[in-house]
Amino acid sequence: MTDLELFRTLAREPYQAKGEKAIWLQICDRLQLAYENGVLAPGIKLPGEVHLAEVFQVSRITIRRALSKLQQEGHLHARKGVGIFVRQRPERYEVESNMRFADGFKVARDRVTTETLNLMRGDVSFEGGVALALPTGSQVIKLLRRRILDGEPIYLTAKEFPAARFPDFEAVYNKTGSVTEVYKAHGVERYERAETRIAGGFATARQADGLNLSPRTPVLEVVAINCDPTGTPIEYNAGCWPLSSVEIVFPGAAPTRA
């Protein structure tokens, strides 16, 4: 079955009366159900608006409203100049106090890659200053990067590190691409996550651009603070996930047997 034939199948069922439910919402419901049931496979490209409008026998504006809602809910995402695609199913991600980011994904390591978007020095942000116990105007290393899962952006993070603690940050990071290796090069062999806070929100323009989302798409915003073995804060991390892309799990300790 071709992609267009698949959508013809979804459009075959007669619509309810407009007075009961708007046509664009009915189309949205059909597409969402197909997504949840796996009929719309992750990664497939949807036909263009003209073709979909013809298949569902509605106007392009009606189709656009249905697709816009699904994008805002995180089921679809648009790539500029390319088209609209079905997002991946939510992946399990485990949060533990001393686990590296990539180790949290319960998927093959080669499915996850890292893209560094910016690395610079500057004044600490207000939030970073509070988290790192640094006075206003302190210099920090600012690292903006995103994680890619199966070719699709899944996590955007802005990190701050005290510059005085990591004088060779850029040299080590540019060579290894690893924050963990930066830590080790500066005598921090292990670290602990002192705090993790998660809140729901809506994608800002910067977050939407970094994650290929529509603005105001629901997201999970994660703030984490890492400390060295003495309890001194060494990293402030403000990250963002598309809400529908991840299932965050906090594993408990295995029960002991009597």
Secondary structure, DSSP 8 states (H G I E B T S, - for coil): --HHHHHHHHH-S----TTTS-HHHHHHHHHHHHHHTTSS-TT-B---HHHHHHHHTS-HHHHHHHHHHHHHTTSEEEETTTEEEE----EEEE--TT--HHHHBSS-GGGEEEEEEEEEEEE--HHHHHHHT--TT-EEEEEEEEEEETTEEEEEEEEEEETTT-TTHHHHHHHH--HHHHHHHTT----EEEEEEEEEEE--HHHHHHHT--TT-EEEEEEEEEE-TTS-EEEEEEEEEEGGGEEEE---------
